[in-house]
Amino acid sequence: MSNNVTTVSSPWSAFSGPNLGYVMEQYDLFLQSPEEVEPELVSLFQQFGAPVVVEGEVAVASHTAAAPAGDYKKVLAAVKLADAIRSRGHLAADIYPLKNRELQTAQIEESAFNLSAADLAEIPAAIFFKDVPANVKNGKDAIDYLKAIYTDKVAFEYGHVVATEERDWIQAQIESGSFKQALSADEKKALLDRLTRVENFEKFIHKTFVGQKRFSGEGLDTQIVLFDEIIKTAEAKNVENVRIGMAHRGRLNVLTHILNKPYDMMFSDFAHVSNDLFMPEHGRLEITKGWTGDVKYHMGASYNRESGMNVKLAYNPSHLEVGNPVVLGATRATQDDTSKPGQPIFDRTKGLGILVHGDAAFPGQGIVTEVLNFAKTEGFTTGGTIHIIANNMIGFTTEHYDSRSSVYSSDPAKGYEVPVIHVNADSPEAVVQVGRFAANYRQTFGKDIIVDLVGYRRHGHNETDDPTVTNPETYKLVSKHETVRALYGAQLVAEGLVTADDVAALDTAIYAEMQAAYDHVKEMAEKDDHHHLEMPEELKVEFPQIDTAVGAERLEKINEELLVFEENFEPQKKLGKILEKRRDAYASAKVDWGHAETLAYATIIQDGTPVRFTGQDAQRGTFSQRHLVLHDKNNGNVFTPLHHISGANASFTVYNSPLTEAGVVGFEYGYNLENSHVLTVWEAQFGDFANMAQVMFDNFISGARSKWGQKSGLVILLPHGYEGQGPEHSSSRMERYLQMSAENNWFVANCSNAGNYYHLLRRQAALLGTEGVRPLVVVSPKSLLRHPLAAANAEQLANGSFQEVIEQPGLGAKPEAVERIVLGTGKVMIDLAERVKDGEGFDHLHIIRVEQLYPFPKEQVAGIIAKYPNAKEIVWVQEEPKNQGSWNYALETLYELSEGKKLRYVGRPAMSSTSEGDADSHKAAQAALIEEAVAEPVKVK
């Protein structure tokens, strides 16, 4: 039997006399030989235990008719019928406005359980309810009551929820009547006003700006009502921040009626008049802009309600669900207090995330499942998200049977124990009730919940699309279907709350209000100077000069404190030795990558900048190089040394993330947008894993500043380097990030030295919260993590700074003898350093390491080349294939720098794969390119 039957304490109160005696005998037999007992009774015994009638239940039974002798099967069948109504009533519910789905009623009919109305009438109501509703007198009344609840305009699915407390709460809300709180007359009139505004907004744009796309939400007008109730309920529970994510459909109405973007301001976007002219003076609305801009139905906004609650609609590209993790990351940032040392203090009541999904996209886009999986993970939970499926019953032109393999769009969420509520979008009062219910559930249990708002799409995919071409039957129904405003207006007329003239007058008045707003736009158009936004001056600075030095004594103290464990903590023996070596390494100028990184984070939190670091296995590091979180070898207890650094003024946290790239990168990007003062770092397990998150780089991280004016300082670490590990674990595909580099949109670095990486992190932390901030993509190493030639020394850490360019020590001492200048970046430069050693025998050669690829340090490189007047050739060396890596990106600049000198490429040939597949082939190819790079130029006779 389903777990839905949760409020019934025992069915035994329905039995008395011979029936009770027989059942008790059967229970004794069940304990000895269960195979001899009828299956129905076995099921009953397994669920409810021994047929012992407690005192309270005898009292109930004395006031109701007992089941006829020998007819215990009727009682069991009645329990199963009630269970079926609770668990499958949604299949027969009136949730489809167009009435174009066949309802499945057979599974909840009395006849399916061999019951009649008379049979049910003889069964006491107490068998179905712990607290019997006042108007329910017997089993027949109980079944009718349950059917009325579970097959109305709202349908419920919650049997898959494991926790008994949650199921009991949901069922009690539904069956006690508290769910269906009646609206007052004033509330109903306000609801009609709201629906009239929603409809007229769409209608006005449709008539006034003919042919312009807006991706209207018509057919799901009550989505605005749903938002209203969720936000008001959350507001009453002192939620301070609401973060909303949605694609383009219905967005303009949400901007207007939830974010309170004024009508004239919205219409100005259609009329190509600067919307700055219509910004409200109250200062509670905030809209950011980039210099390239974006279409109006991708834009977001932030609004401070009178209560102080802040509501934000996230900016979003057309890629449907990809904004989901961004919104959840922003929500989590509102819930984390990062101002104190140690772990951030998480308070889920501070923020609420609301995600709006398309009905085709929810089951179709894998990113949806990725974010559902975040719900209970320590580093990515937001304490419950309210998911709204804006169910148009169609995906572009695709019907449901081609877009999914499940009954409902919402079905993928069931595996995560997420309750689902389906509601008829043409029933505004039911939508209000559902909004309150969803917000209360989330606040009570801190879990996700789904509202499947079932409606239709009044127009095509956009307003210029003719849907009758592909979906003629559906649109015959739509063309004859009244709008929800008209339907609700007629309902209130029938209830005597308003007259038909009142409804018509309201419609006319609101449309006139919008016309007046547009008239204002036309008047102000003459004052519009059509000012074009420019890139901020601070962003035009390619190489920010920031002092990242740290006093030597301060660093020495940090280094010692990192090796002090709490009392009775004992790390694994091998790890303990590794960490202990860091004490000597600091003194002996052998600070490796993980060590330098830890010191950087320690100084950053001392400076008052919080650090949040996530990634698969980030705590230890994929290559066992980091060890930011230690585990006691005796009991598994964890200890984070960076939580115990003296003088720390901000939090530090590092989370091992789920095995997800797109979701986690989006989450961290959103977190950084919301709290711009946190150094937010994501590390790919291997650099190529970022391929799975490419949409986040393409549509958010690389271009959000120019499109939407959103500043990010997110750090991306992409392990990269050719060590013979095969195609999938060599290249981070740095060419993709370099291809997207423009307008100083980010930094792309490929460091060859741990000290330079240390200063790069400190520079990035210092840029946070400034106009000059931008993301940082680091092509980070693997074999260089412990390579002696990549190690840092104490002097470099204490008094150095980030160097965009590093010259190879030991070379270039005889400028007139240098004939070849080799440039390159990353690990291959250390391979070259190993080959030339102290430079003896290589007077003809100089080597320049380009540590920051974008922006390219052109002037610095030019200055170095100028020191060697006899240089005949410029060589770019790389270990990546010629069609990959940085060669094609650097080529134009190198051509300018060569000034007539021969320009050559040294590296692997163009390849369709990223590398060779076996270690021997790799070694041969690597050795060949190194030798070619350092060879003396061929003398021309």
N, C-alpha and C positions, 0 to 999 in steps of 0.2 A: 504493500500500500504506500501511497505517496506520503511524504513528510508534510504535506499541506495540512493534514488534520492534526492540528497542534493544540487547539484550545479545548478539546474533549478530554476530560480526565479519565473516564472509563465508560464503556458501554454497558457495564453490568447493572447499572441502575434501572435498565429497561426490563430486566428479568426478575421474575418472582415465581414462587410456587414450583410446579413441576419443571418449568423451563430452567429455573435457576439450579434446581437439583440435578437435572440432566447435564447442564453445562459443567457443573462442578465435578461430576463423575467423569466427563470427557477430559477435563483438565488433568485428573489423576492418571488417566490412561495416556494422555499426551506426555506426561513426565516419564512414563515407563516405555511406551511403544508409540511414538509419534506417527509412525507410518500407518497405524490402525485408525487414526483420527481423520475425519473429513478435512480436506485441504482448507476450506473456509474457516473452520474453527482453529486450525493450526495457525493460520494467518492472524486471527484475532488474539490468540494466546501469545503469539510472538510479539505483537504490538502492545497489548495492554496487560499481559501477565495474568496472575491468578484471578479467578472470578470471585473475589471477596468484595462484598458490598459494604462500603464504609458508611458510617452513621449519617453523614450529610446527604449521601446519595439515596439512602433508604427513604429519607424524608421527601426528596424530590419524586421518587418513584411512587410514593403513596398518594400523590396528587395527580398522577397520570396513569393512563391505561397501560397495563403490562402487555407484552407481546403474547399472542395466543400460544397455548401449550404446543411444544414441539416445533415452533416456527421461528427459532433463533436465526435461521438463514435470512429471514426477512430483515432482521435487525442488521445483520452483517451487510446485506445488500444495500440497505439504506445508508450505512456508513460509507460504503464504497461509492454510492451515488453522490453523496455530499462531497466526498474527496474528489470525484471526477469533475464536479462543477467548479470546485476551487482550483483544480490543476489544469482543466481543459475548457473551462467556460470562455476563455479568451477566443477560442476558435468559433464560437457562436455569437460573439459580441457585436454590437452595432457600432463599429468603429470606422466604417468606410463611407465617407460622404456621398460618393457617386453610386453607392449600392452595386458596385460592379465586381464584387467577390462573393462567391457562394459560401454561405456560412455553414459550419459543421455542427449540427445540433444532435445528431444521432447518439453521440457518445455521452450525452447528459440527459437523455430521455429516461423516464421511469421504466419503460418497456425494455430497455437495454439491460436492465438489472432484474427483470421478471417481477417488477413491482407495479402495483396499482395505486390509485389515489387513496383507496380504502385501506390498503396495507400501510401506507405512510401515515394516515390519520390515526392509526392505532399505536404508533410509535411515539414515545415521549420526545418533546423538543429538547430536553436536557441532553440527549445523546449527541446532539449536533453542536451545542454551544456550552461554554462554561457559564456565561451570563446570557440567559435567554432574552432576546429582544421582546419588548413589551407587547408588540402586536403578533407575536408568534405563539400559538397555542398548542400545536402538535407537530408531528413530523411532516405532514403535508404543507403546513404553513412554513416550516423551516426550509424545505426544499424550494418552495416558491420564492421565499425571501432570498435565498442564496442565488437562485437563477436571476432574480431581478437585479442583484448587486453585480454579479460577475458577467452578465451578458448585456450590460447597458452600454453607454457611450464611452465607458472606460473599461479596459481589460487589463488583468494583472497576471504576471508570471513571476512567481517567487518560490516555487517548490524546489528549485535547484540551490537555494540559499541553505548552506549547511547549518549555520548557527541557529539553534532553537530560539534564542532570545529575539533575534531579528525576525524570524518567521512569525513568532507570536505577536510581535509588535505590529508587523504589517497586517496580519490577519485581524488583529483587534481593531486597528484603524479602519479597515475596510468594513468589517461586519458590525461594529458597534454603532455605525452611523456618523462617527466623528469626521470621517473623510468627506462626507457630503454636507459640509457646512453651508447652509443656505445664505445667499447674498441678500443684503438689504435692498430696499427700493433705490436708495441713493447709489449703492454700489452697482446696481444693474444699469442705472442711467449713465454712470461714469463709464461703464464697460461699453455701452452703445456709443458714447462719445469717442472712446478710444478706437473702436473699430471703424468709425466713420472717418476719423483722421487717417488711419492706416490705409483705408481704401482710397480716399480722395487724394492722398499723396501720390499713389501709383497712377491713379486716373488722370491727375493733373499733368504729370510728366508725360504720360502716354499721349495726351492730346496736344500738349504744348511743344514738346520736343520730339516731333514725329521721326521715327526711324533711329533714334539714339538708343543704344543698348543701356539697360539698367539691371537686367536679370532680376525681374520683380519677384516678390514673394507672394503674389496673388494666388489664392487657393490655400495658403497657409497663413492667412492674415493674423490668426490667433497666436502665432509665434511671438508677436509683440506682447500680447496678454500674458503668455507663459513667462517671458522675461520679467515682466512687471511683478508678477507674484513671487517668482523665485528671489528677485532682488529685494523686494519689500520684506519678505519673510526672513531673509538673511540679515537684512538691516536691523530688524527687530531683535535679532539674536547677536547684535553687536559685531557682525562681520565688517571689517574695515576696508577690504579691497575685493573687488570682483574683476576677474580677468576673463574676457570672452574671446573665443576663436571661432571663426566661420569662414566659409568660402564666399563666393560673390553673390549667390542667390539670396535676395532679401536683405542684403547688407545695407543698402541705402536707407531702407526703412528703419533698420536698427540704429544706424547713425543718427537718424532724425529723431526718433521717438524714444530711444533708450539712452543714447549719448547726448541728446538734446542739441544737436547741430541745427541751428535755426533754418526755417524754410527758405528764407532769402539766401542764406549762405549755401544751401544745397542747390538751389536753382541756379545760383551764379556759376557753379561748376558746369552745368549744362549750357549756360549762355556764354561761357568762355570769358567771364568777368572775374577778376581776382576776388577770391572769397575772403581775403584779409579785410576788405571793406565792410564785412558784415559780422566780424568777430564780436560776440557779446561783450559788453563792458564789465559784466560781473566777474570776469576772470576765471570762471570755474571750468571753462572749456579749453582744452589744449589740443592743438593739431600741429604735427611736425611735417616739414616738407623737405624734399631734396631738390637738387638743381636740375635733374633730368625729369623727375616726376613719374607719375604712374596713372593708370586709368582710375576713374573715380570710385569704381566698385572694388578696388583693392585697398583703399585707404582706411585708416583707423582713426581713433580719437580717444581722448581721456576726459572724463567729466567728474567733478566733485559735487556730489549731492549735498543738499542743505544739511543733512545729518553729519557730513564729513566723510561719508563713504566715498571711496574713489572707484569709479567704474571705467575700465579700459576695453576697447575693442582693438584687437591686434591687427596690425597691417599684415596683409596676406597676398601672396601671388595666386595665380590661377590654379596652381597645382593642388586643388582640393584639400585633402586632409593633412598636408605637410605642416600646416601651422599648428597642429594639435600639440606636439611636444614643446613648441616655442611658448605657447600659452601656459602649459603646465609648469615649465621652468620659471616663467615670470610669476606664476602663482606661488611656487615654492619660495621664491626670493622674498615675497611679501610676508612669509610665515617664519623666516629665519632671522633671528637676532644675531648678527655677526660682530657685534661691537665689543664682545668680551673674549678673553683668551680661552682656548680650549675648543670644544665642539660647539657649533652654533646652537642656540636654543630654539627649538622648533615648536611653533604654536599654530596648529591647523585652523583655529578659530579666527585667525587674523586675515585669512584670504580664502576665496572660493573661485574655482575655475569652472567655467561653463563652455562646453564645446558643442557646436552645431555641426551635424554631419548630414551629408546627402544619403538618401536611402540606397542608392547604388554604390556609393563610395564606402559606406560603413563596412559591408562585408567584402568589398572589392579591393580596398587599399590596405596593404599590410601594415602601414604605419599606425593604423587604428589599433590593431592587436598589440603592437609594441607599447603604446601608451597605456592600454588596459593592464598590461603586465607590470607597469610601474607602481600600481596602486598600493601595494603592501611592502614595497622595497624601502629600506631605510633611507637611502639617499635620494629617492625620487618620488616618494609619496607626497601627495598634497592633501591628505586627509579627506579624500572623497571628491570626485568630479561629477557634476551633473551633465550628462550627455543628452542632447536633444537631436533626435533624428528628424530632420525636416523632410518628411516622407511625401514626396510628390507622386509616388507610385510609378516612377519612370526615371530612367537615366538617359538624359539627352533624347535619344530616340529608342532606347533599348528597354524592352519590357522585363518584368521581374524574372520571368522564367529563363531569360538569357543572362541575367546579371548575377544570379546567385543560386545556390543549391539548397537553400533552407526556406522554411515557411516565412519567416520574418527577416527583415534586414538586421534586426537586433540580435539574432541568434548567436553570433560569435561571442557575445559578452557573457553568455550563460556559463561558459567554462571558468569564468572568473567570479562566479557567484554574484553577479550584478543583477539586482531586481529590475524588471522591465515593466513599464506601464504604457499601454497603447491607449491613445485617446483620439476621439473623433474631432478633427480640427474645426468642424462646423458646429461644435457645441461649446461656446465660449465659457459658460459657467463650469462645465466639466474641466476645461483647460485651467481655469483659475484654481479649482480644487487640486488638480494634479500638480500645479506649480508649488502650492503650499506644501503638499505631501512630500514632493521630491526634496525641497529645501529642508524640511523637518527631518526627513530620514538621513540626509547627509550630515546634518548637524548632530543628530543623535548618535549615529554609528560611525561617522568618519569614513564612509565607504562610497564608492561610485554608485550611481543609479541612472537608468536610461528612461527617457520619456520619448516614446515613438509617436510623434505628432502626425497623424495620418490625414492627409488631405489630397490635393491634386495640384496640377500646374495649369493655370488659366491660359497662359500663352505658350509659345514654343520654348525651346531652350533659351533663346533670347527673343526680344520683341520683333525682330525682323525675320524670325524663323516661322515657317508654316508647318505646324505639327500634324495637320491632317494628311500630309503626304505619307507619313509612316505610321501614324496611330489614329486612323479615321474613326474607329468605333469609340475610343476613349473621348475624342474631341466632339463627337456628337452629343455625348452626355454632358461634357463641360459647357458646351454652347447653350444648353437648356437649363443649366444649374444656376440658381440664384447665389449671389455672394453671401458670405456669412453676415455681413452688415445688414443686408436686406432680410435675411432669415431671422436674425436676432431682433431687428426692429419690429418685424411682424409678431414675434413672440411677446415682446413687451406690450405691444398694442393689444394682443389677445389677453394678457394679464391685467390690462387696464391701467398700466403704469404711465403710458404715454398714448398720444393719439397718432394716427397716420400722418396728420399734418405736422405734428411735432417732429416726427422722424424725417420727413421731407425738408422741413425748415432747417433742421440741424445739418443735413447733408448740404443744403444750399449755402448755409452760413460758413461752413468749414471750407468749402470749395472757394468761396469768395475771399476767405482769409488767405488762401494760397495764391489766389490771383493778385491780391494786394501785395503779397511778398514779392511776387515776380515783377509787378509794376515798379517796386522799389529797386529791384535789380536793374531794370532798364534805365531808371533815372540815374543810378550810380555809375552806370557803364561809362558815362561821359567823363567821370572823374578817375577812371581806371588808367593808370599810366603803363599798364602791361609790363611791369618791372620783371626782369628775368633773374631768377635766383642764381647766385654765383657760389662756387665752392668756397667754404670758409678759408680765410687767410691762414689760419693755424694748420689747416690740412694741406696747404700747399708746401709746407716745409717737409722736404724729403728726408732729412737726417736731423731729427731733434737732438739738440745738445743738452744732455741731462747728466748731472753729477750723480753717479751711482757708486761712488767710493764709500767705504765703510771703515771706521777706525780699526787698526790691527788688534788692539786690546779687546774691543767688542767682539770681533770675530773669534778670537782665541777663547773667550769666555763661552760663547755660543757652542764652539766645538767641544768644549769640555762638558757642558750641560747636556748635550745630545747623547753623551755616553753615561749619564747617570740614570739608573732605573729605579722605579719605586721599590719599596721594601718587599722582599720575598719574591720579586720578579726574576725569573731565570730564563733567558732566551735559549733557543736551540744552540747547542755547543758550537757548531760550525759557524752559525750566524754571529754568535757572540765574538768569535775570533775576527770575523770580517769587520764588524763594527769597531772592535778595539783597534784594528789597524788604522782606522781613520784618525786616531790621536797622533800616531807617528807620521801618517801621510801628510797631515797639515804642516808638520815641522819639516818634512823632507821634500816638499814641493811635488807631491804626488797625489794631489786631490783629484779623484776621478769624477766622472760625470754625475753619478748619483749623489756623491758627497757634496759637490759644488751646488747641485740643485737644492739639497736640503738646507745648506747654509743660506742660499738665496731666500728660500721661503721663511727661514727664521728671521732674517733681517727685515723682510717685507712685513711680517706681522708685528715686529717691533716698531716699525714705522707707522703702524696703525692701519695697514691695508689688509683686509681679510683675504684668505686664500681658500678656494674651493677647487678640488682636483678630483676628476673622475675618469674612469676608463676601465676596460676589462683588465683585471689583475693589477690595477694601478697601485695598490697599497704596497705590494712587493716589487712590482715592475715585471714586465713580461720576461726580461732577461736577468731576473734576480739581482737587479742593480740598485733598487731604490730603498726598500725596507723602511717606509715611513710609519707603518704600523707593525709592531712586534707581537709575537705570540709566545706566551709562557709555555715552555716545553712540558711542564708537569700538569697543567690544568687548562691550557688553551686560552687563558685570560689575555686580553690585548692591552698593549701599552703604546701610546703615541708620544714619543719624545718631544715633538714640537708643541705639545700641550703644556709643557713644563719649562719653557724658556722664560727666564726672568726678563721683565721689561716688555713682554708681549702686550700689545694694545688692541688686538683684534683676533678673531677666531681663525682656526685652521681646521680643515676637514678634507679627508680623502676617502672616496667611496669606490669599491669595486662595483662596476656597473653591470646590468644585465647584458647578455650577449646580443647587443643591439647597437647599431651604429647610427642610423638615421634618427631614431628616436632620442638617443642620448645627446648627439650633437645639437639637435634642435632644442632639447631641454636646456643644455648649458648655454646656448645662445640666448634663449629667452631669460634665463636666470641673470645673465650678464646685462641684458637690456634693462631689466627691472632694477637691479642693484649694480649700478655702473661703477661702484667703488670696490667691488670684489674682484680680485684677480682670479678669473675663472678659467680653468685649464682642462682640456680634454685630450687624452692620449689614445691613439689607435693602438691596438695590440701589435699589429704590423701596419706600416703606412698604407698598404694597398687596401686595408679594411675600410678606409675612408671612402672607397668607391661606393659602398653601400649607403653612404650619406651624401652622395654627390649633389642631390637636389638642394640640400641645406647650404652648400657652398655656392651653387649656381644662383639660387633664388633669394637667399637671405644674406649670408655673411659677406659675399663679395660686393653686393650692390645695394644693400638696404640704405646706406647713407645717401647715395645719390638719388635713389627712388623715393625714399620716405623720410629722409632726414634723421634716421635712427643711428645713434652712435654705439659702437661695440668695441670692446677691448679684449674679446675672447682670444685665448691662446690655444692653438691646435698643434699637437706634437705628433709627427708622422715618422716612425722608425723606418730608416731607409739606408741602403748600402748593399753592395754586391759582395757577398761572402760565399757564394756557391750554394745557396739554399733553394734555388729554383725560381721560376718565374713569379710565383705568387708571394714570395717573401723577400724580394730584392728591392723593387721600386715602389715608391709612394706615389708615382705618377706626378712628379712635381711640375711637369709641363702643363698640366691642367690648371694649376694655380697660377703659373706664370702667364698662361694665355688669358686668364681673367684679370690680370693685373693692369690697372689703369687708374688715373685720377687719384693716385696715392691712397687707394682703397684699403690697402693692408701692407704689412711687411711680410716678405718671404725670406727666411734666413736658412742657411745651411752651414752651421758652425763646425769647425774642426778642432775646437779647443773648449774644454770645460769651463775655463775662466771666462771666455767670451760669452758662453751660454749663460753663466751666472749673471753677468752684467746686462745681457739682453733681457732676462726676466725682470731684473730690477728696473730697467728702463721702461718696460711695459707697465709695471706696477705704478711707476711715477706718472705715466701718461693717463691713467684712469681718471675719469671725471673731468678731463680737459677737452677743449675743442679739437685738439690735435690727436686725440686717441683714435686708434684703428686696430683691427684684429691683427694677430701675429700668427703666421704659419711657419712652424719650425720643422725643417726636414732633419729630424733628429737621428742620432747614430745607433748602431748595434755593436759592431766590433770595437768602435772607438770608446765605448763606455768604460773600458778598463785599459785602453791603450796608453802606454807611458808617454808617447809623443802628443797625446791629446789632453794630458793632465795639466792642472793649474797649480800655481804656487801661491803662497800666502800674500806676497807682495802684490801680485796681479789682482787677487780678490779684494784686498784692502784699498788699493790706490788706483786700480785700473779703471777702464771704461769699455763700453762696447766698441769694438773695432769692425767697421764695415769691410775693411781690407786688411789682410795680414801678409807681410812679405816673408818668404822662407828664410829663416836664419841660416847664415853661413854662405849664402849666395849673393852675387852682385857686388862683391867687394872690389872688383876691378871693372868699373863701368864700361871702359873702352873695349873690354874683351867680350862683353855680352852680345851675342848675336841672335839668341832666341829668348823670347819672353813667353812663358807658359802661364796661362790663366786657367782656373777651374774652381770647383767648389766641393766642399764636403770630404767624404772619406778618401776619395782617390788622391787628395792632396797629401794625406798622411802616408798613403802608399808611396807617393813620390818622395816625401820627406825621408822615409826609410831607405829609399834607393840612393838618394844623394848624400845622406848622412851629414857630415860636417861641410860638404861642398867641395872637398878636394877632388880635383879632376873635372870639375864642372864649371870652369870659368866662363864658358860660352853661354851659360844658362842662368836665367833668373825665373823665379816662380812667385806668382801672386795668387793668394787665396782670396776669393770673393766670398766673404762670410754673409753678406746680405745681398741677395739677388735682386729683390725689388723693394724699394727703388734701387736701381743699379748705381753703384758708386762711380759714375763715369769720370768725374773730375779727379777723384782720388787716384783712379787707375791711370788716367792720362798723366798725372803728375809723376807717377812712378816710371812710366814708359819714357818720359822725357829725360830721365836721368841716364838713359842708355842710348847714346847717339848713334852707335854702330849696329843697333839691333836691326836684323833683316827680316825677321818673321815673328808674327804673333800667332801663338798656338792656343786653341781652346781644347782642353783635355777633359774627358768625362768617361765614366764607366757605363753610363746608360747608352743604349743604341742611339744612332745619329738622329733618328726621327723622334726621339724622346728626350728626357732630361732638359737641360737648359741651353743647348746649343742654338736651336732655332730662335729662342727668345733673345739670346745675347748677340746673335749674329749682326743685326743692324748696328748696334752700338759698337761692336768690335770692328766693324768695317770703318766706322768713323774714326775710331782710335788708331787704326793701323796706318792711316795717312800714307798709303802707297807701299807699305811693307806687305810682305806676303802674309796672307791670312790662311791658316790651316786648321782643320779639325782632326783631332786624334781621339779615337775611341772605337767602340763597336760599330759595325755597319748598321744601316737601317734594318730593323727587325719587326716582324708582326707580334712576336712575343716580347716580354720585357727583359728576358735573359736566357742564358743556356739552362738546361735542365739538370746537369750533373756537375759535381765538384771538379772533376778533372778538366772538363771543357772550360769551366769558369777560370780555373787557374791559368790555363794556357792563354786564354783571351786577355785576362787581366795583366799577365806578365808581358804580353806582346805590346799592349797599349802603353804600359809604363816605359818600356824600353824605347818605343818610338817617340815618346814625349821628351825623354832626356837626351836622345842621340844628338850628336853634333850635326848642324845643318850640312847638307851636301854642298861641297864647293863647286861652284860653276866655273868651268875653265873658259 
